[in-house]
Amino acid sequence: MNPNVTFALVYQTGIANVFKITEVSPTENVRQLILQSDFHTAETLVRGAKMAGAKTAVFACNMAGDITNQNWTCNLDSQPFSKEFRCSDLDNIRK
């Protein structure tokens, strides 16, 4: 596994995204969308990445459209759709 890569589960209103985040310098990251789907499918992909030894993180972004370059939050409980998240077993991967 590349130590500079993190797989991020990013909840969005009604959908979930998985991004591959590559750290290219201490102040610059490149975000690449690798999956946009329902919550369960995205959660399963991130669980698999974690089991394979990848660094993982969980975020939310309560915006519509392309969120690649938007600000994401770690405060999942503040999201209006958080009751639908099935990531209680993923708490240990949040950053």
C-alpha positions as CSV (number, residue, x, y, z in Angstrom):
1,M,0.0,0.0,0.0
2,N,1.2,3.5,-0.8
3,P,1.6,5.3,2.5
4,N,0.6,8.6,0.8
5,V,-2.8,7.3,-0.2
6,T,-6.0,7.5,1.9
7,F,-9.4,6.1,0.9
8,A,-12.1,8.5,2.1
9,L,-15.8,7.7,2.5
10,V,-17.6,11.0,2.0
11,Y,-21.3,11.0,2.8
12,Q,-23.4,13.4,0.7
13,T,-27.1,14.0,0.8
14,G,-28.7,10.7,-0.2
15,I,-25.5,9.2,-1.7
16,A,-21.9,8.4,-0.7
17,N,-18.6,8.8,-2.4
18,V,-15.3,7.1,-2.1
19,F,-12.3,9.2,-3.0
20,K,-8.6,8.2,-3.4
21,I,-6.6,11.0,-1.7
22,T,-3.0,11.2,-2.6
23,E,-0.7,13.4,-0.6
24,V,1.7,15.0,-3.0
25,S,3.2,17.4,-0.4
26,P,2.5,18.3,3.2
27,T,0.2,21.0,2.1
28,E,-1.3,19.5,-1.1
29,N,-3.6,16.6,-1.7
30,V,-5.1,15.3,-4.9
31,R,-8.7,13.9,-4.6
32,Q,-9.8,11.4,-7.2
33,L,-13.5,10.1,-7.1
34,I,-13.4,6.4,-7.5
35,L,-17.1,5.5,-6.6
36,Q,-20.4,7.3,-6.2
37,S,-23.2,5.1,-5.0
38,D,-25.6,4.3,-2.2
39,F,-24.3,4.4,1.4
40,H,-24.0,0.6,1.8
41,T,-21.9,0.1,-1.3
42,A,-19.5,2.9,-0.4
43,E,-19.2,1.8,3.2
44,T,-18.4,-1.7,2.1
45,L,-15.6,-0.5,-0.3
46,V,-14.0,1.5,2.5
47,R,-14.2,-1.4,4.9
48,G,-12.5,-3.6,2.3
49,A,-9.7,-1.0,1.8
50,K,-9.2,-0.9,5.5
51,M,-9.0,-4.7,5.8
52,A,-6.4,-4.7,2.9
53,G,-4.2,-2.3,5.0
54,A,-5.1,1.1,3.4
55,K,-5.4,4.3,5.4
56,T,-9.0,5.3,5.5
57,A,-11.1,8.2,6.7
58,V,-14.8,9.2,7.0
59,F,-16.2,12.6,6.2
60,A,-19.5,14.3,5.1
61,C,-20.4,17.1,2.8
62,N,-23.9,18.5,2.8
63,M,-23.8,20.0,-0.6
64,A,-25.2,19.1,-4.0
65,G,-23.2,18.4,-7.1
66,D,-19.5,17.8,-7.4
67,I,-17.9,17.9,-4.0
68,T,-14.3,17.0,-5.0
69,N,-12.9,20.4,-4.1
70,Q,-15.4,21.4,-1.4
71,N,-14.7,21.4,2.3
72,W,-15.6,18.2,4.1
73,T,-16.4,17.7,7.7
74,C,-15.6,15.0,10.2
75,N,-18.7,16.0,12.3
76,L,-21.0,13.3,11.0
77,D,-23.6,13.8,13.7
78,S,-24.3,17.3,12.5
79,Q,-25.5,16.1,9.1
80,P,-29.2,16.1,8.5
81,F,-29.0,12.6,7.0
82,S,-26.7,11.0,9.6
83,K,-29.3,8.6,10.9
84,E,-28.9,6.7,7.6
85,F,-25.2,6.1,8.0
86,R,-24.1,2.6,8.7
87,C,-20.6,3.3,9.8
88,S,-20.7,2.8,13.6
89,D,-18.0,0.1,13.1
90,L,-15.9,2.6,11.1
91,D,-15.5,5.1,14.0
92,N,-11.9,4.0,14.4
93,I,-11.1,5.1,10.8
94,R,-12.3,8.7,11.1
95,K,-9.6,11.4,10.9
